[in-house]
Amino acid sequence: MTPVEASLKENSDKVYHNLYKEKVKDKPKFQVGDKIRISIHKSTFRRGYQATFTKEIFVISEILKTDPITYKIKDLYDEDVKV
């Protein structure tokens, strides 16, 4: 579509849908109640053989539909985890 055709009144709907397409929503990887571990941030010179995840296990308590999808987690004693 040329710029002249895009500025015509009858093509306004087509132009709008080309510019502002509906975003495809991703499905969450985990569900409420799944048990997970959290990754540990590695520094530059950290050894590769050391663990990259925490030893503690957490449970997903809520799924927040944001972009990207985020999760609220609790520990196994049912206490909220604050960042």
Buried (B, 14 or more C-beta within 10 A) or exposed (E): EEEEEEEEEEBEEEBEEEEEEEEEEEEBEEEEEEEBEEEEEEEEEEEEEEEEEEEEEBBBBEBEEEEEBEBEBBEEEEEEEEE
